[in-house]
Amino acid sequence: MKFQLNALASDIFISIYAITTLYFRFKFESTKNIDPVLSIVLGLSFVSILWALIKLKFLNPNWFGLLNSNKNKLLTKK
């Protein structure tokens, strides 16, 4: 049995993760003299962790209801 977070918990986790990693990157890069390429690699590695968690179905983002509303609009127009 795989452990999965529901849509709302996934959205909250992703938001907290994004804010925390951005804070970490800004604080780390301001205290150290970091090459821009290293900054991009660090950012891509943080994003790849989220991507992997979504692909493994640990996170099930709903993007705070934005995805469902688009699907419903498309289905009702047909």
C-alpha positions as CSV (number, residue, x, y, z in Angstrom):
1,M,0.0,0.0,0.0
2,K,1.4,3.3,-1.0
3,F,1.1,6.4,1.1
4,Q,-0.6,9.2,-0.7
5,L,-1.6,12.7,0.4
6,N,-5.1,14.0,-0.6
7,A,-5.4,17.0,-2.9
8,L,-5.6,19.7,-0.3
9,A,-2.8,18.3,1.8
10,S,-0.7,18.0,-1.4
11,D,-1.4,21.6,-2.3
12,I,-0.4,22.8,1.1
13,F,2.7,20.7,1.1
14,I,3.8,22.0,-2.3
15,S,3.2,25.6,-1.2
16,I,5.2,25.2,2.0
17,Y,7.9,23.4,0.1
18,A,8.2,26.1,-2.6
19,I,8.3,28.9,-0.1
20,T,10.8,27.2,2.1
21,T,13.1,26.3,-0.8
22,L,12.9,29.8,-2.2
23,Y,13.8,31.2,1.2
24,F,16.7,28.8,1.6
25,R,18.0,29.7,-1.9
26,F,17.8,33.5,-1.3
27,K,19.3,33.2,2.1
28,F,22.1,30.9,1.0
29,E,22.9,32.8,-2.2
30,S,23.0,36.2,-0.4
31,T,25.5,35.0,2.2
32,K,27.7,33.1,-0.3
33,N,29.0,34.3,-3.6
34,I,27.2,31.8,-5.8
35,D,27.7,31.3,-9.5
36,P,24.4,31.7,-11.5
37,V,24.8,28.2,-13.0
38,L,24.9,26.7,-9.5
39,S,21.8,28.6,-8.5
40,I,19.9,27.2,-11.6
41,V,21.1,23.7,-10.8
42,L,20.0,24.1,-7.2
43,G,16.6,25.3,-8.3
44,L,16.2,22.5,-10.8
45,S,17.1,19.9,-8.2
46,F,14.4,21.3,-5.8
47,V,11.8,21.2,-8.6
48,S,12.9,17.7,-9.6
49,I,12.2,16.5,-6.1
50,L,8.6,17.8,-6.4
51,W,8.3,16.3,-9.9
52,A,9.4,12.9,-8.6
53,L,6.9,13.0,-5.7
54,I,4.1,13.8,-8.1
55,K,5.2,11.0,-10.5
56,L,5.3,8.5,-7.7
57,K,1.7,9.5,-6.8
58,F,2.8,10.5,-3.3
59,L,1.5,14.0,-4.0
60,N,-1.8,14.5,-5.8
61,P,-2.0,18.2,-6.5
62,N,-5.3,19.9,-7.3
63,W,-3.7,23.3,-7.6
64,F,-6.3,24.6,-5.1
65,G,-9.2,23.7,-7.4
66,L,-7.9,25.3,-10.6
67,L,-7.6,22.0,-12.5
68,N,-11.1,20.7,-11.7
69,S,-12.8,23.9,-12.8
70,N,-11.1,23.8,-16.2
71,K,-12.2,20.2,-16.7
72,N,-15.7,21.0,-15.7
73,K,-15.9,23.9,-18.1
74,L,-14.6,21.8,-20.9
75,L,-17.1,19.1,-20.2
76,T,-20.1,21.3,-20.0
77,K,-19.3,23.2,-23.2
78,K,-19.5,20.0,-25.3
